[in-house]
């Protein structure tokens, strides 16, 4: 069956959650359980919409109709989208940071290929069958039964045995016979969380049937799942990894300004961070949240007041494992000669350096091991000391 790009990316800001890393090895009494949350921003998040550069007249001229106004100043060079209120509170508390002018090493601008590489961490589309989080979890010996609230398991988490799938990514809940089958399979399981989650899904199904499906369901699901994720992550014997996905960032037309389509997707991301921050409670200090996306968007708006597929973008990070609030970047500039292909924000830092450094801090694995065994010895920068707490 032929799948169009519209079908592939349809559903503005639909959100799916995955949990993994149950039954991890018993930690030493002196060790802390640290959590990693990844939010996949599908469609190509516009880093210059979310974190615009201050005072660049050329940039402002190129985005007359979609320029974000009333931004929040972060430092002398960068501002924050005004709708990202929770992230701003993290920034003020020294638990929010940004890496700018970054991306995975992919420049062909295909969603299919870019998202595959975003999750696999490789250079050649479809070559790798596992994801960089899954490979690191295996390296950290987090191989016990996990729980993924999606069908199928995302490539990002593949590589760890027994990660199971329960919640369909299209937002429709499992049929009653499917739920009963899954419960019968795990009836003798000692994993209490699995049975609890099955009961939770069944409850959500009943609520959906009573309320009827509506356009607000995705937002309700977003809120429910992020709160539920936090409840599991904060358990001493709960999962150590959660992965969310937010769709809808492919804004070729009507991207809009402060209240536009792209903004609505950013707000979905911000809501996930908000719910995690509140519901994790004390565990927030031992959690790292970071975003990934396949590429950025063009500097110049197009004729439909949107943007095309680009290159450089930004990574959002939040949580108590952030070293300090900062915009970490080697800014390339936005003059014509400084742009990639004369049209995109250039990349001065491989995003995989951030991923590897983040996982080194969360899983207490030497960066060089992750670089060698997870990213095949690629030339990456160790940013652990610059971005994260030990």
KOLDOPA-335127 format. One record per residue (C-alpha): residue in one letter; x negated, y negated, z. Coordinates in pm, whole numbers, padded with zeros to 5 digits, always signed. Each point is the difference from the previous one (the first is absolute). Layout:
# residues N
AXYZ...
//
This chain:
# residues 390
X+00000+00000+00000X-00138-00338-00099X-00027-00243+00291X-00005-00372-00070X-00192-00252+00205X+00332-00144+00115X+00110+00341+00131X-00341+00057+00153X+00010-00321+00200X+00375-00052+00041X+00146-00084+00337X-00120-00328+00145X-00204+00069+00313X+00130+00350+00064X-00197+00140+00291X-00109+00353+00082X-00192+00125+00302X-00244+00287+00040X-00144+00129+00327X-00304+00225+00024X-00256+00131+00244X+00207+00190+00258X-00182+00256+00216X-00330-00179-00026X-00285+00145+00209X+00019-00085+00369X-00191-00322+00054X-00263-00031+00267X+00122-00178+00309X-00222-00296-00089X+00140-00025-00352X+00299-00202-00115X+00263+00106-00247X-00027-00250-00284X+00258-00033-00276X-00020-00092-00367X+00300-00144-00186X-00020-00056-00376X+00263-00205-00183X-00005+00066-00374X+00119-00307-00191X+00105+00145-00333X+00019-00208-00315X-00303-00225+00043X+00013-00239+00296X-00086-00358-00092X-00277-00089+00242X+00014-00365-00103X+00371-00017+00078X-00052+00155+00343X-00329-00173+00084X-00041-00305-00227X-00320-00196-00025X+00023-00358+00130X-00058-00303-00220X-00073+00168-00333X+00164-00232-00256X-00056+00239-00289X+00187+00273+00185X+00285-00233+00085X+00038-00107-00364X+00014+00362-00115X+00286+00080+00238X+00221-00305-00009X+00329+00193+00023X-00102+00275+00241X-00235-00186+00232X+00049+00081+00367X+00070-00314+00202X-00022-00072+00372X-00269+00261+00048X-00162+00064+00338X-00364-00106+00015X-00229+00283+00115X-00340-00168-00045X-00157-00270-00214X+00033+00207-00318X+00309+00221+00024X+00365-00017+00103X+00268+00258+00075X+00340+00047-00159X+00247-00174+00238X+00235+00301+00015X-00268+00226+00152X+00089-00102+00352X-00100+00322+00176X-00336+00014-00171X-00057-00362+00101X+00070+00092+00363X-00257+00279-00035X-00245-00253-00141X+00059-00233+00295X-00060+00290+00241X-00323+00102-00175X+00155+00326-00124X+00049-00094-00364X-00256-00030-00280X-00018-00015-00380X-00249+00119-00258X+00031-00206-00318X-00128+00035-00358X+00000+00377+00033X+00142+00298-00187X-00072+00358-00093X-00242+00035-00296X+00273+00021-00264X+00067-00260-00271X+00230+00166-00258X+00317-00140+00164X+00219+00312-00021X+00229+00061+00298X-00017+00377-00043X-00379+00011-00012X-00054-00278+00253X+00223+00154+00265X-00161+00340-00053X-00344-00151+00062X+00130-00214+00288X+00094+00323+00178X-00276+00234-00116X-00286-00247+00041X-00157+00123-00323X-00108-00170-00321X+00159+00225-00262X+00383+00014-00003X+00151+00339+00092X-00339+00164+00053X+00026+00030+00378X+00271+00214+00160X-00041-00131+00355X+00019-00342+00164X-00259-00197+00194X+00205+00008+00321X+00059+00375-00031X-00368+00070-00064X-00104-00206+00301X+00259+00168+00222X-00148+00333-00103X-00347-00131+00080X+00133-00105+00341X+00148+00351+00042X+00356-00135+00008X+00131+00311-00174X+00298+00088+00215X+00358-00022-00112X+00099-00344-00111X+00329-00157-00092X+00067-00201-00314X+00334-00168-00041X+00001+00020-00377X+00020+00240-00290X-00256+00057-00135X-00303-00049+00227X-00187-00313-00114X-00337+00057-00163X-00152-00229+00264X+00054+00266+00270X-00076+00311-00201X-00301+00196+00111X+00127+00099+00345X+00164+00344+00029X+00357+00029+00131X+00110-00357-00057X+00373+00047-00064X+00262-00213-00175X+00348-00082+00123X+00132-00337-00110X+00073-00067-00372X-00179-00299-00144X+00306-00115-00196X+00172-00095+00324X+00266+00273-00018X+00007+00221+00305X-00024+00382-00022X+00314+00206-00051X+00143+00180+00301X-00111+00341-00127X-00355-00132-00047X-00009-00130+00356X+00131+00330+00135X-00258+00193-00199X-00286-00214+00128X+00123+00031+00358X+00022+00378-00032X-00354+00016-00137X-00135-00194+00299X+00236+00148+00259X-00284+00185+00173X-00249-00283-00033X-00152-00140+00315X-00030-00336-00170X+00274-00192+00177X-00052-00306-00218X+00097+00191-00312X+00337+00101+00139X+00058-00346+00143X-00065-00151-00340X+00240+00239-00171X+00270-00105+00246X-00088-00364-00069X+00039+00047-00376X+00333+00175+00052X+00119-00291+00212X-00104-00245-00272X+00186+00208-00257X+00318-00015+00204X-00036-00377+00037X-00045-00038-00375X+00311+00207-00070X+00205-00209+00244X-00129-00337-00118X-00027+00078-00370X-00311-00074-00206X-00062-00370-00050X-00273-00235-00118X-00091-00057+00364X-00081+00366+00058X-00366-00038-00100X-00051-00274+00257X+00178+00203+00270X-00210+00301-00094X-00312-00214+00015X+00085-00111+00353X+00099+00348+00116X-00308+00173-00139X-00254-00253+00124X+00147+00016+00350X+00009+00380-00014X-00361+00011-00121X-00112-00213+00293X+00178+00230+00245X-00199+00297-00131X-00331-00181-00041X-00002-00117+00360X+00036+00356+00134X-00330+00144+00131X+00062+00320-00198X+00175-00170-00292X-00126-00067-00352X-00297-00226-00063X+00089-00105-00352X+00308-00164-00149X+00043-00109-00360X+00274-00229-00131X+00074-00108-00352X+00171-00318-00116X+00099-00027-00366X+00095-00296-00215X-00319-00209-00036X+00000+00025-00381X+00144-00348-00055X-00039-00065-00374X+00296-00237+00010X+00168-00218+00261X-00279+00050+00251X+00123-00314+00165X-00153-00222+00262X+00047+00013+00373X+00335+00182-00029X-00068+00205-00311X-00010+00370-00079X-00365+00041+00091X+00066-00170+00333X+00273+00250+00084X-00251+00282-00042X-00253-00177+00221X+00267-00045+00266X+00065+00376-00008X-00368+00052+00070X+00010-00256+00280X+00304+00172+00154X-00188+00331+00015X-00287-00172+00179X+00246-00169+00238X+00174+00323+00098X-00327+00184+00045X-00144-00283+00208X+00302-00005+00232X+00075+00373+00025X-00359+00121+00030X-00022-00191+00328X-00337+00068+00166X-00106+00223-00291X-00011-00304-00229X-00342-00080+00142X-00124+00337-00129X+00162-00026-00343X-00120-00125-00336X+00248-00097-00272X-00123-00073-00352X+00154-00045-00344X-00096+00145-00336X+00118-00088-00351X-00105+00103-00350X-00106-00345-00126X+00080-00370+00025X+00174-00230-00244X-00101-00263-00253X-00095-00349+00112X+00231-00166-00253X+00377+00040+00006X+00160+00135-00316X+00295-00137-00199X+00248+00184+00222X-00129-00161+00320X-00171+00325+00094X-00352+00137-00013X-00165+00283-00192X-00220+00284+00126X-00331-00132+00126X-00308+00112+00192X-00105-00161+00330X+00241-00009+00293X-00003-00001+00382X+00016+00255+00282X+00198-00076+00316X-00119+00153+00327X+00162-00013+00344X-00026+00168+00338X-00213+00005+00309X-00291+00164-00181X-00057-00318-00204X-00322-00168+00112X+00129-00354-00049X+00233-00206-00215X-00179-00094-00321X+00024-00017-00377X-00295+00212-00103X-00103-00076-00356X-00277-00088-00241X+00227-00238-00188X-00069+00006-00376X+00192-00316-00087X+00288-00058-00240X-00161-00195-00283X+00045+00155-00343X-00358+00126-00014X+00033+00154+00348X+00308+00208-00079X-00001+00365-00103X+00074+00015-00374X+00070-00370+00025X+00336+00066+00168X-00027+00180+00336X-00143-00060+00344X-00334+00178-00011X-00102+00268+00247X-00307-00043+00218X+00065+00290+00239X+00105+00360-00070X+00318+00061+00201X-00126+00350+00078X-00268-00161+00219X+00284-00128+00219X+00175+00339-00002X-00317+00187+00096X-00090-00249+00272X+00353+00010+00142X+00004+00379+00021X-00347+00005+00151X+00131-00220+00282X+00329+00186+00051X-00129+00357-00022X-00344-00066+00156X-00182+00147-00297X-00330-00142-00124X+00057-00226-00300X-00273+00173-00198X+00179+00336+00037X+00324-00148-00132X-00186-00170-00282X-00169+00326-00097X+00272+00260+00062X+00320-00198-00067X-00116-00244-00269X-00262+00222-00169X-00297-00219+00090X+00137-00310-00175X-00181-00324+00075X+00216-00155+00273X-00063-00269+00260X+00026+00090+00366X+00230-00267+00143X+00077+00179+00326X-00182-00247+00224X+00131-00302-00189X+00367+00093-00010X+00080+00254+00275X-00057+00083+00363X-00183+00318+00091
//
